[in-house]
Amino acid sequence: MSTSAWLLIGLPLAGAVLLLVGGRALDRVGHLIGCAAVILAFGYGAALFLTGLGQAADDRTSSSTLFTLLDTGGLHIDVGLLIDPLSMVFVLLITGVGSLIHIYSIAYMAHDPDRRKFFAYLNLFIAAMLLLVLGNSFVTLYAGWEGVGLASYLLIGFWSDRPAAATAAKKAFLMNRVGDVGLALAIFLMFKELGTVSYDGVFSRIDELAATSPGTVTVIALLLLLGACGKSGQVPLQAWLPDAMEGPTPVSALIHAATMVTAGVYLIARCAPIYDLTADGRLVVTIVGAVTLLVGCIAGCAKDDIKKVLAYSTVSQIGYMVLAVGLGAGVYALGILHLLTHGFFKAGLFLGAGSVMHAMDDDVNMRNYGGLARRLPITFWTMVAGYLALIGFPLFSGFFSKDPIIEAAYAAPGLQGVLLGTAALVGAGLTAFYMTRLMILTFLGEPRWERDGNGEHAVHPHEAPALMTVPMIVLAVGSVGAGAFLALGDRLAGWLTPSLGEYEHPEPPIAPVVITIATLLLVAAGIALAWVLVGRRPVPRTAPTRVNPVIAFARADAGGNALNEALVARPGIWLTGTLTAADTRGVDGAVMGSATLLGGLAERWRRWQNGFVRSYALSMLSGTFVLVGALLVVRFA
C-alpha cells in the first residue's frame, strides 16, 4: 500500500507550491486549486483505507523508503512512509475534516485580497501534518513537526497587519520551539543509546535499553512528552493556543480540531512501546493530562470571546486524550477514539462560531449576541449537535468517547485512580457549564446587538451561504453518530490493534454504570448552574470588573500566562539583561580598556617622534651619557 503513499503528501504540497509561485495570475482559481488538492488526497486516502479493510490485520502495515537522507559513519537516515492502521486514521481525519474546512474557507475568505495565499498556507499545513503522521522514523516525523510549526505561524499571523495577530503567531512559534527542543533531544538520545532513529529500530531495541538503563527510557519518554505538550497545548505550554484565535476562524478549526493539537497525542500513541516500559513516564503523562483538562475547563468558564471559550475547550479535551494515552497498555485506543470524535464536534463548533461572527460583523464578544437561534437556524442546530457531543450527552459522539476515559482513569491503581478519575469527572461538569453558558449567551435570550444613533440594530444577522453551512451540517452528522459507529463493538479499537496492541476494557473499582450516572448528574448540574447564573438573569453588555477570586483566576487564563512569565519570560529577560551587561561591561569593557590604554601610550610615545633632527641628536647624546655612566658605575663598583 505504501509504494505510492507519497501522493498523500505530494498533492497538497504541489497545491501549496503552485499557489505560492503562480502569483496573482491564480487569484481567481487559487481557492479551487487548494480545495482540489486536499479533496484528491482525501479520496486517495479513503481508497488506501478501504484496501486495508479487505486485508488481514497483519497485512495492514507496510513501510517504504523514498530516499536516503544521510549515510555517514554510524548514522543512516532514510526518509520513508509508514502505512498502518494508526497513520490511516489520522490521514482520513486530516484530509477529511481539512477538505470541509477548505470548502468553508471559500466563502469565509471570499473578500480577502490574499485568499490565494491563504489556501496555499492551508495546503502547506495539510502536507506537513501528513508527513508527520506518515513518516516511518523520528527524523521524518520531526520534519513534519517543524513544517506544521511553520505553517501554523503563517496561518495564525495571516492578518499580520493586526498587532494582536502578529504577536499571537510569534508567541505560538516560540512556545512550540520549547517543545521542539524536547523532541529533538529525545531523538538525539535515541541515536546515542540505540544507534538508530527509525521506528522499527528504536522499538525493537528499546527493551534491551530498558533492561540495562531504565532511567534513560524514562528520560526519553519525558522529552517526548515535552514535545507533545508544545504542539498539543498542554500544561505548562498551553498559553499560546487561546491566543492563536487571532487567525481566521477556519485556521482555528483546522489547528484546534483535527490537526496540529492532535500531533502530541499521536506522538505518545506512536511511542507506545517506549511508554509501556516506564511507569514513571506514564504517570507524568497522566498528571499533565489531568491538570490540563481542569485548567482548560476553569479558564473557559469566564471568557466572553466565543473563539477563546472553544480554544480552552480544546485545551481541556486534548487533556482527556493525553490522560487516556498516558494510562498505558490496553487503553491507547480510547485516546484516539476521543481524538476522532473531537475532530467532528470541535471543528463543527469552530465553523459555527465563524458563521456567528460572519453574521455579527466579526464581533467575537458573546455579550453582544443573544437571540441568534431564530436568525441563524442552521448554525444553531449544527452547534447544538456539537455542544451535546462535547458535554457527553447520551447517544452523542462525546458520550461514547469521553465516558470510557473517565472509567479508565478510575481503573488506575490506588490513589492515582481516585485522583485522575475525579479530575476527569469534575472536568465533565465544568465542560457542561461553560458550553451551556456559550450557547445561552449566543443563541438564547433577547438580542443585545450593537445599535446605531437612532436606536436601531447596527447589525442584521443572517444565515451563512451554503459553502459554509454544508460543511457544518456534515460535521454535525459526525458529532451525532461517529462515536457510536466507532465505539460499539470495539470497531476502532480492533482496527488499531496492529498499531497499539489489544484493547483491554478498563475495570474500575466502581461499577461503570455508577460512574456513568455520576458523570451525567454532574453534566446536568453544570447545565442547571449555567441556566441559573446566565439564562435567568439579564446579561450586561460589559463584564463586571469586581469579581470573586475564582472568576478572576479563570479570567487570567487560570494562571497560564503568569506561570510562563514567572518561570520562563522574566528569568529569561533577567538572564538576557545580565549577559548583555556582562558582555558590555566585562568583555567589551576589557577589550575597549586595552585599546584605550595602548592608544594613550601610543599618543605619549608619538610626542618623542616630532621630526626635528636636533631632538633626535639630543636623544642620542643623552643615551650616550647614560650608557657611559652605567659602564663607569659597573667598572668602579
CORLIN-V881089 format. One line per field, one symbol per residue. ss: DSSP state (a for helix, b for strand, c for the rest). phi: phi as a letter, one per 30 degrees, with the letter a starting at -180 (. if undefined). psi: psi as a letter, one per 40 degrees, with the letter a starting at -180 (. if undefined). Layout:
ss->???
phi->???
psi->???
This chain:
ss->caaacaaaaaaaaaaaaaaaaaaaaacccaaaaaaaaaaaaaaaaaaaaaaaacccaaaccbbbbbbbbbbbccbbbbbbbbbcaaaaaaaaaaaaaaaaaaaaaaaaccccccaaaaaaaaaaaaaaaaaaaabcbaaaaaaaaaaaaaaaaaaaccccccaaaaaaaaaaaaaaaaaaaaaaaaaaaaaaaacccbaaaaaaaaaaaaaacaaaaaaaaaaaaaaaaaaaccccccaaaaaaaaccaaaaaaaaaacaaaaaaaaaaacaaaacccaaaaaaaaaaaaaaaaaaaaaaccccbaaaaaaaaaaaaaaaaaaaaacccccaaaaaaaaaaaaaaaaaaaaaaaaaaaacccccbaaaccccccccaaaaaaaaaaaaaaccccccaaaaaaaaaaaaaacccaaaaaaaaaaaaaaaaaaaaaaaaaaaaaacccccccbcccccbccccccccaaaaaaaaaaaaaaaaaaaaaaaaaaaaaaaaaaacccccccccccaaaaaaaaaaaaaaaaaaaaaaaacccccccccccccaaaaaaacaaaaaaaaaaaaaaaaaaaaaaaaaaaaaaaaaaaaaaaaaaaaaaaaaaccccccaaaaaaaaaaaaaaaaaaaaaaaac
phi->.ddcdededdddddddddddcdiddcedbeddddddddddddddddddddddddcdedcdcbbbcdacdabbhccbbccbbbcbedddededdddddddddddededdcecddcdedddddddddddddddddcdcbdddedddedddddddddddcecddceddddddddddddddddddddddddedddddciabdeeddddcddddddcbddddddedddddedddddcicecccdddddddddeeededddccbbedddddeddddceddddcbdddddddddedddddddddddddbdcdeddddddddedddedddeddddjejbeddddddddddeddddddddddddddedchidcdddccjideddbddeddddddddddddideidedddcdeddddddddddhdeddddddddddedddddddddedddddcciddbddcddcidddcbebdddddcddedddddddddcdddddcdihededddedcciddcddbddceedddddddddddddddddddddcdcbdcddcdedcbdedddddddhhidddddddcbddedddddddddddddccddddddddddddddddddddddccicdddddddddddddddddddddddcd
psi->dedeedddddddddddddddedaededdeddddddddddddddddddddddddeiideeehiiihdihdhghbehhhihiihhiddddddddddddddddddddddddedehefddddddddddddddddddeeieidddddddddddddddddddfdgeehdddddddddddddddddddddddddddddddeeieiddddddedddddddgddddddddddddddddddefihefedddddeeeiidddddddedecdeeddddddddfddddeehdddddddddddddddddddddeeeiehddddddddddddddddddddeeahdeddddddddddddddddddddddddddddffeheheeebhfedddgddddddddddddddefhheidddeddddddddddeiiadddddddddddddddddddddddddddddiaihfiiiadeeiheighiiiidddddddddddddddeddddddhefdddddedddeihhhhigieihddddddddddddddddddddddddeiihidiiidhiidddddddfffeddddddddddddddddddddddddddcdddddddddddddddddddddegeehddddddddddddddddddddddde.
